[in-house]
Amino acid sequence: MATATTATAKTVSQPLQLSTSDSSAANGSTRRRAVKPSGKVTLTSLTENNLGTVKKIVSVVLNQRYSDKLYKEALDGSLEDINKLIYYNDIPVGAIICRTQPKAKGSKDETLEILALAILAPYRSLGLGTALLESAIEAAKTVEVPAAAATKTSPATAGRKKATKVQAYAQEGNEEAKRFYTEKGGFSEVELKQGYYSNQQPSGAWVLEKSLV
């Protein structure tokens, strides 16, 4: 379990206290124990200066090219406490990119949609993905951000309401990603959405959801 302190806007968080699970067979049975990673782990908001690093990490890990429009939207000020780059010993090793969905007609849910959650392979199993996920969810469900017009010093922000549901995707056949969301994140499978990935095979994606209320 990762215990993450939410970073304030455009700042680096205090070092996070993380733990991972390890198995030991002491007397013929498997026992779980917490193992703390030895490195310093921090989160920082996305900016124009680190967006290139985020793009590289997402491309390498997910083998997926997202549009420039998506990355530009990820910099919206109302999402800066949600969209994060994670550092391990001052090395950028992962990122999360989310957006808010307009409320569907007849629905009461305000939905946070996770578009990309990526950790470089050598840094997995350290609780870093969980730290990003928990940080984003905690901010989304507890903080409401009003829309704001552009000023001379700040761009306009879209604003957001407190999320009541979070949605994520796992490519069909990527059982590791699906287990991460269902076993570690508490998500439930909703449906297999065919054709979600336009430039990958298989093109289907499992839609996973978790209630935040």
ZATI-406350 format. One record per residue: residue in three letters; x, y, z of N, C-alpha, C, O in turn. Coordinates in steps of 0.2 Angstrom, whole numbers, padded with zeros to 4 digits, always signed. Layout:
<rs>
ALAXYZXYZXYZXYZ/...
</rs>
This chain:
<rs>
MET+0004-0006+0000+0000+0000+0000+0004+0006+0000+0009+0007+0004/ALA+0003+0011-0004+0007+0017-0004+0003+0023-0001-0003+0024-0002/THR+0006+0026+0003+0003+0032+0007+0006+0038+0004+0012+0040+0005/ALA+0002+0042+0000+0004+0048-0004+0001+0054-0001-0005+0054+0000/THR+0006+0059+0000+0003+0065+0002+0002+0069-0005+0007+0069-0009/THR-0004+0073-0005-0005+0076-0011-0001+0082-0012-0001+0086-0008/ALA+0002+0083-0018+0007+0089-0019+0002+0095-0021-0003+0094-0024/THR+0004+0101-0019+0001+0107-0021+0002+0108-0028+0007+0105-0031/ALA-0001+0113-0031-0001+0114-0038+0006+0116-0040+0009+0121-0036/LYS+0009+0113-0045+0015+0115-0048+0021+0115-0043+0025+0119-0043/THR+0021+0110-0038+0026+0110-0033+0028+0102-0033+0024+0098-0036/VAL+0033+0101-0030+0036+0094-0029+0033+0092-0022+0034+0096-0017/SER+0030+0086-0021+0028+0084-0015+0033+0082-0010+0039+0082-0012/GLN+0031+0081-0004+0036+0079+0001+0037+0071-0001+0033+0068-0004/PRO+0043+0069+0001+0044+0061-0001+0039+0057+0002+0036+0058+0007/LEU+0036+0052-0002+0031+0048-0001+0033+0042+0003+0039+0040+0002/GLN+0029+0040+0008+0030+0033+0011+0027+0028+0008+0021+0027+0008/LEU+0031+0023+0005+0028+0018+0001+0030+0011+0004+0035+0011+0008/SER+0026+0006+0002+0028-0001+0004+0025-0005-0001+0020-0004-0004/THR+0029-0011-0003+0027-0016-0007+0026-0022-0004+0028-0023+0002/SER+0023-0027-0007+0021-0033-0004+0026-0038-0006+0028-0039-0012/ASP+0029-0042-0002+0034-0048-0003+0031-0054+0000+0028-0054+0005/SER+0033-0060-0003+0031-0066-0001+0036-0070+0002+0042-0070+0000/SER+0035-0073+0008+0040-0077+0011+0037-0084+0013+0031-0084+0016/ALA+0040-0089+0012+0038-0096+0014+0042-0099+0020+0046-0103+0019/ALA+0040-0096+0026+0044-0098+0031+0043-0105+0034+0047-0109+0036/ASN+0036-0107+0034+0035-0114+0037+0030-0118+0032+0026-0121+0034/GLY+0031-0117+0026+0027-0120+0021+0021-0116+0018+0018-0118+0014/SER+0020-0111+0022+0014-0107+0020+0017-0100+0017+0022-0098+0019/THR+0013-0097+0013+0015-0090+0010+0013-0085+0015+0007-0084+0017/ARG+0017-0080+0017+0016-0075+0021+0018-0068+0018+0023-0068+0014/ARG+0013-0063+0018+0015-0057+0015+0018-0052+0020+0016-0052+0026/ARG+0023-0048+0018+0026-0043+0023+0027-0037+0019+0028-0037+0013/ALA+0027-0031+0022+0029-0025+0019+0036-0024+0018+0040-0025+0022/VAL+0038-0022+0012+0045-0020+0011+0045-0013+0008+0042-0012+0003/LYS+0049-0009+0011+0049-0002+0009+0054-0001+0004+0060-0003+0005/PRO+0053+0002-0002+0058+0004-0006+0063+0009-0003+0061+0013+0001/SER+0069+0008-0005+0075+0012-0002+0075+0019-0005+0079+0023-0002/GLY+0072+0020-0011+0073+0027-0014+0069+0032-0012+0063+0030-0009/LYS+0070+0038-0014+0066+0044-0012+0061+0044-0018+0063+0044-0024/VAL+0055+0045-0016+0049+0045-0021+0045+0052-0020+0043+0053-0015/THR+0045+0056-0025+0041+0062-0025+0036+0063-0031+0038+0059-0037/LEU+0031+0067-0031+0027+0068-0036+0027+0076-0038+0028+0080-0034/THR+0026+0077-0044+0026+0084-0046+0021+0085-0052+0019+0080-0056/SER+0018+0091-0052+0013+0092-0057+0016+0093-0064+0022+0094-0065/LEU+0011+0092-0069+0014+0092-0076+0014+0100-0078+0010+0104-0076/THR+0020+0101-0082+0021+0108-0084+0023+0107-0091+0025+0102-0094/GLU+0024+0113-0094+0027+0113-0101+0034+0111-0101+0036+0108-0106/ASN+0037+0112-0096+0044+0110-0095+0045+0102-0095+0050+0099-0097/ASN+0041+0099-0091+0042+0091-0091+0037+0087-0095+0037+0081-0095/LEU+0033+0091-0099+0028+0087-0103+0032+0082-0108+0029+0077-0110/GLY+0037+0084-0111+0041+0080-0116+0043+0074-0112+0043+0068-0115/THR+0045+0074-0106+0047+0068-0102+0041+0063-0101+0042+0057-0102/VAL+0035+0066-0100+0029+0063-0099+0028+0059-0105+0026+0053-0105/LYS+0028+0062-0111+0026+0059-0117+0031+0053-0119+0029+0048-0121/LYS+0037+0054-0117+0042+0048-0118+0040+0042-0114+0040+0037-0116/ILE+0039+0044-0108+0037+0038-0103+0031+0034-0106+0031+0028-0106/VAL+0026+0038-0107+0019+0035-0109+0020+0031-0116+0018+0026-0116/SER+0024+0034-0120+0025+0031-0127+0029+0024-0126+0028+0019-0129/VAL+0034+0024-0122+0039+0018-0121+0035+0013-0117+0035+0007-0119/VAL+0031+0015-0112+0028+0010-0108+0021+0007-0111+0020+0001-0111/LEU+0017+0011-0114+0011+0009-0116+0011+0008-0124+0006+0006-0127/ASN+0016+0010-0127+0017+0009-0135+0011+0012-0138+0008+0010-0143/GLN+0009+0018-0135+0003+0022-0138+0005+0029-0139+0007+0032-0134/ARG+0003+0032-0144+0004+0039-0146-0002+0043-0145-0007+0041-0148/TYR-0002+0047-0140-0008+0051-0139-0008+0058-0142-0002+0060-0144/SER-0013+0061-0144-0013+0067-0148-0010+0073-0144-0010+0073-0137/ASP-0008+0078-0147-0005+0084-0144-0011+0088-0140-0009+0091-0135/LYS-0017+0087-0143-0022+0090-0139-0024+0087-0132-0025+0091-0128/LEU-0023+0080-0132-0024+0077-0125-0018+0080-0120-0020+0081-0115/TYR-0012+0080-0123-0007+0082-0118-0008+0090-0116-0007+0091-0110/LYS-0010+0094-0121-0012+0101-0119-0017+0101-0114-0017+0105-0109/GLU-0022+0097-0115-0028+0097-0110-0026+0095-0103-0028+0096-0098/ALA-0020+0090-0103-0018+0088-0097-0015+0093-0092-0014+0092-0086/LEU-0013+0099-0096-0010+0104-0092-0015+0109-0089-0013+0114-0086/ASP-0021+0108-0090-0026+0112-0088-0026+0113-0080-0025+0108-0076/GLY-0026+0119-0078-0025+0121-0071-0029+0117-0066-0028+0116-0060/SER-0035+0115-0068-0040+0112-0064-0038+0104-0063-0041+0101-0058/LEU-0033+0102-0066-0031+0095-0065-0024+0094-0063-0021+0089-0062/GLU-0021+0100-0061-0014+0100-0059-0012+0096-0052-0007+0094-0051/ASP-0018+0095-0048-0017+0091-0042-0018+0084-0044-0018+0079-0039/ILE-0020+0082-0050-0022+0075-0052-0016+0072-0056-0014+0067-0055/ASN-0015+0076-0062-0010+0073-0067-0003+0075-0064-0001+0080-0063/LYS+0001+0069-0063+0007+0069-0060+0013+0066-0064+0011+0061-0067/LEU+0019+0068-0063+0025+0064-0065+0028+0062-0058+0029+0066-0053/ILE+0030+0056-0058+0033+0053-0052+0041+0052-0053+0043+0049-0058/TYR+0044+0053-0047+0052+0053-0047+0054+0048-0042+0051+0047-0037/TYR+0059+0044-0044+0062+0039-0040+0069+0041-0039+0073+0041-0044/ASN+0072+0043-0033+0079+0046-0033+0080+0051-0038+0085+0051-0041/ASP+0075+0056-0039+0076+0061-0043+0076+0060-0050+0078+0064-0055/ILE+0074+0054-0052+0074+0051-0059+0066+0051-0061+0063+0047-0057/PRO+0064+0054-0066+0057+0053-0068+0056+0046-0071+0059+0044-0076/VAL+0051+0042-0068+0050+0035-0070+0043+0034-0071+0042+0028-0073/GLY+0038+0038-0071+0031+0036-0072+0027+0043-0072+0029+0048-0070/ALA+0021+0042-0074+0016+0047-0075+0009+0045-0075+0008+0039-0077/ILE+0004+0049-0073-0003+0048-0074-0006+0054-0077-0005+0060-0075/ILE-0010+0052-0082-0014+0058-0085-0022+0056-0085-0024+0050-0087/CYS-0025+0061-0083-0033+0060-0082-0036+0066-0085-0033+0071-0086/ARG-0043+0065-0085-0047+0070-0087-0054+0069-0084-0056+0063-0082/THR-0058+0074-0084-0065+0073-0081-0070+0073-0087-0069+0076-0092/GLN-0075+0068-0086-0080+0067-0091-0086+0071-0090-0088+0072-0084/PRO-0089+0074-0095-0095+0077-0094-0100+0072-0091-0100+0067-0093/LYS-0105+0075-0086-0110+0070-0083-0114+0068-0089-0117+0072-0093/ALA-0115+0061-0089-0120+0058-0094-0127+0060-0092-0129+0061-0087/LYS-0131+0061-0098-0138+0062-0097-0141+0057-0092-0141+0051-0094/GLY-0145+0059-0087-0148+0055-0082-0144+0052-0077-0146+0048-0073/SER-0137+0053-0077-0132+0051-0072-0131+0056-0067-0130+0062-0068/LYS-0130+0053-0061-0127+0058-0055-0120+0058-0055-0117+0061-0050/ASP-0116+0054-0058-0109+0053-0057-0105+0058-0061-0106+0060-0066/GLU-0100+0061-0057-0095+0065-0059-0089+0060-0060-0086+0058-0055/THR-0087+0059-0066-0082+0054-0068-0075+0056-0069-0074+0061-0073/LEU-0070+0054-0066-0063+0055-0067-0061+0049-0072-0061+0043-0070/GLU-0058+0051-0078-0056+0046-0083-0048+0045-0083-0045+0050-0084/ILE-0046+0039-0081-0038+0039-0082-0037+0037-0089-0039+0031-0091/LEU-0033+0041-0092-0031+0040-0099-0024+0036-0100-0023+0032-0104/ALA-0020+0037-0095-0013+0034-0096-0010+0034-0089-0010+0039-0085/LEU-0008+0028-0087-0004+0027-0081+0002+0022-0082+0001+0016-0084/ALA+0008+0025-0082+0014+0022-0084+0019+0022-0080+0021+0027-0077/ILE+0023+0016-0078+0029+0016-0074+0034+0012-0078+0033+0007-0081/LEU+0040+0015-0079+0045+0012-0083+0047+0005-0080+0047+0004-0073/ALA+0048+0000-0084+0049-0007-0082+0053-0008-0076+0052-0012-0071/PRO+0059-0005-0075+0064-0007-0070+0061-0004-0063+0064-0006-0058/TYR+0056+0000-0063+0054+0003-0057+0047+0001-0055+0044+0004-0051/ARG+0045-0005-0058+0038-0008-0056+0039-0012-0049+0045-0014-0047/SER+0034-0014-0046+0033-0018-0040+0036-0014-0034+0038-0017-0029/LEU+0037-0007-0035+0039-0003-0029+0033+0001-0026+0034+0005-0022/GLY+0027+0000-0029+0022+0004-0026+0021+0011-0030+0017+0015-0027/LEU+0024+0012-0035+0024+0019-0038+0018+0020-0042+0015+0025-0042/GLY+0015+0015-0045+0009+0015-0049+0003+0016-0044-0001+0020-0045/THR+0003+0013-0039-0002+0013-0033-0002+0020-0031-0007+0023-0029/ALA+0004+0023-0030+0005+0030-0027+0002+0035-0032-0002+0040-0029/LEU+0003+0034-0038+0000+0039-0043-0007+0038-0043-0011+0043-0043/LEU-0010+0032-0043-0017+0031-0043-0020+0034-0037-0026+0037-0038/GLU-0018+0032-0031-0021+0035-0025-0021+0042-0024-0026+0045-0022/SER-0015+0045-0027-0015+0052-0026-0020+0056-0031-0023+0061-0029/ALA-0021+0053-0037-0026+0056-0042-0033+0055-0039-0037+0060-0039/ILE-0034+0049-0036-0041+0048-0034-0043+0052-0028-0048+0055-0027/GLU-0038+0053-0023-0039+0057-0017-0041+0064-0019-0045+0067-0016/ALA-0037+0067-0024-0038+0074-0026-0044+0075-0029-0048+0079-0028/ALA-0046+0070-0033-0052+0070-0037-0058+0070-0033-0063+0073-0035/LYS-0058+0066-0028-0065+0065-0024-0065+0070-0018-0071+0071-0016/THR-0060+0074-0017-0060+0078-0011-0060+0086-0013-0062+0090-0009/VAL-0058+0087-0019-0057+0094-0021-0061+0096-0027-0061+0093-0032/GLU-0065+0102-0026-0069+0105-0031-0065+0111-0034-0063+0115-0030/VAL-0064+0112-0040-0060+0117-0043-0065+0121-0048-0068+0119-0052/PRO-0066+0128-0046-0071+0132-0050-0067+0133-0057-0061+0134-0057/ALA-0071+0134-0062-0068+0137-0068-0066+0144-0068-0069+0148-0064/ALA-0061+0146-0071-0058+0152-0071-0056+0155-0078-0054+0151-0082/ALA-0058+0161-0079-0056+0164-0085-0048+0166-0085-0045+0166-0080/ALA-0046+0167-0091-0039+0168-0092-0037+0175-0090-0041+0180-0090/THR-0031+0176-0087-0029+0182-0085-0022+0184-0088-0020+0180-0092/LYS-0019+0189-0087-0012+0191-0090-0007+0186-0088-0002+0185-0092/THR-0008+0182-0082-0002+0178-0080-0004+0171-0080+0000+0166-0079/SER-0011+0169-0080-0013+0162-0080-0018+0161-0086-0022+0165-0087/PRO-0018+0155-0089-0023+0153-0094-0029+0151-0090-0030+0150-0084/ALA-0035+0151-0094-0041+0149-0092-0041+0141-0090-0037+0137-0092/THR-0045+0140-0085-0046+0133-0082-0053+0131-0083-0058+0134-0082/ALA-0054+0124-0085-0060+0121-0086-0064+0120-0079-0071+0121-0080/GLY-0061+0119-0074-0064+0118-0068-0067+0111-0067-0067+0107-0072/ARG-0068+0109-0061-0071+0102-0060-0075+0101-0054-0073+0105-0049/LYS-0079+0097-0053-0083+0095-0047-0080+0089-0044-0075+0086-0047/LYS-0081+0087-0038-0079+0082-0035-0081+0075-0038-0087+0074-0040/ALA-0076+0071-0040-0078+0065-0043-0081+0060-0039-0080+0059-0033/THR-0086+0056-0042-0090+0051-0038-0088+0044-0041-0090+0039-0038/LYS-0085+0044-0047-0083+0038-0050-0077+0039-0054-0075+0044-0056/VAL-0072+0034-0054-0066+0034-0058-0066+0028-0063-0069+0022-0061/GLN-0064+0029-0069-0064+0025-0074-0057+0024-0077-0054+0029-0078/ALA-0055+0018-0079-0049+0016-0082-0050+0011-0087-0055+0008-0088/TYR-0044+0010-0091-0044+0005-0097-0038+0001-0096-0033+0003-0095/ALA-0039-0005-0098-0034-0010-0099-0034-0014-0106-0040-0017-0107/GLN-0029-0014-0110-0029-0017-0116-0031-0024-0116-0029-0028-0111/GLU-0035-0026-0120-0037-0033-0120-0031-0038-0121-0027-0037-0125/GLY-0030-0042-0116-0025-0047-0116-0019-0044-0111-0015-0048-0110/ASN-0020-0038-0109-0015-0036-0104-0017-0037-0097-0020-0033-0094/GLU-0016-0044-0095-0019-0046-0089-0015-0042-0083-0018-0041-0077/GLU-0009-0040-0084-0005-0037-0078-0009-0030-0077-0010-0028-0071/ALA-0011-0026-0082-0014-0020-0081-0021-0021-0078-0023-0017-0073/LYS-0024-0026-0080-0031-0027-0077-0031-0029-0070-0035-0027-0066/ARG-0026-0033-0068-0025-0036-0061-0023-0030-0057-0025-0029-0051/PHE-0019-0025-0060-0017-0019-0056-0023-0015-0053-0024-0014-0048/TYR-0028-0014-0058-0034-0010-0056-0038-0014-0052-0041-0011-0047/THR-0040-0020-0053-0045-0024-0050-0042-0026-0043-0046-0026-0038/GLU-0036-0029-0042-0033-0031-0036-0030-0026-0032-0031-0026-0025/LYS-0027-0021-0034-0024-0016-0030-0028-0010-0030-0028-0006-0025/GLY-0032-0008-0035-0036-0002-0035-0043-0003-0033-0046+0002-0032/GLY-0046-0009-0033-0052-0010-0031-0057-0009-0036-0063-0008-0035/PHE-0055-0009-0043-0060-0008-0048-0063-0014-0050-0061-0020-0049/SER-0069-0013-0054-0073-0019-0056-0073-0018-0064-0073-0013-0067/GLU-0073-0024-0067-0074-0025-0074-0081-0023-0076-0086-0025-0073/VAL-0082-0018-0081-0088-0016-0084-0090-0019-0090-0095-0022-0091/GLU-0085-0019-0095-0087-0021-0102-0080-0021-0106-0075-0018-0104/LEU-0080-0025-0111-0074-0025-0116-0077-0021-0122-0081-0022-0125/LYS-0073-0015-0123-0075-0010-0128-0070-0012-0134-0064-0010-0134/GLN-0073-0014-0139-0070-0016-0145-0068-0009-0149-0072-0005-0149/GLY-0062-0010-0152-0060-0004-0156-0057+0002-0152-0057+0008-0155/TYR-0056+0001-0146-0054+0007-0142-0047+0010-0144-0046+0016-0145/TYR-0043+0005-0145-0036+0007-0148-0036+0007-0155-0036+0001-0158/SER-0035+0012-0158-0036+0013-0166-0030+0010-0169-0030+0008-0175/ASN-0024+0011-0166-0018+0009-0169-0014+0003-0166-0008+0002-0167/GLN-0018-0001-0162-0015-0007-0159-0019-0013-0160-0025-0013-0161/GLN-0016-0019-0159-0019-0025-0159-0017-0029-0153-0011-0029-0152/PRO-0021-0032-0149-0029-0031-0150-0031-0024-0149-0028-0021-0145/SER-0037-0022-0152-0039-0015-0152-0044-0014-0146-0046-0009-0144/GLY-0046-0020-0143-0051-0019-0137-0048-0017-0131-0042-0018-0130/ALA-0052-0014-0127-0050-0012-0120-0055-0014-0115-0061-0013-0116/TRP-0053-0017-0109-0057-0018-0104-0059-0011-0100-0054-0007-0099/VAL-0065-0009-0099-0067-0004-0096-0068-0006-0088-0072-0010-0087/LEU-0064-0002-0084-0064-0004-0077-0067+0003-0073-0065+0008-0075/GLU-0071+0001-0068-0074+0007-0064-0073+0006-0057-0073+0000-0054/LYS-0073+0011-0053-0073+0011-0046-0077+0017-0043-0076+0023-0045/SER-0082+0015-0039-0086+0021-0035-0082+0024-0030-0078+0021-0027/LEU-0083+0031-0030-0079+0035-0025-0084+0037-0019-0082+0041-0015/VAL-0090+0035-0019-0095+0037-0014-0097+0031-0010-0101+0031-0005/
</rs>
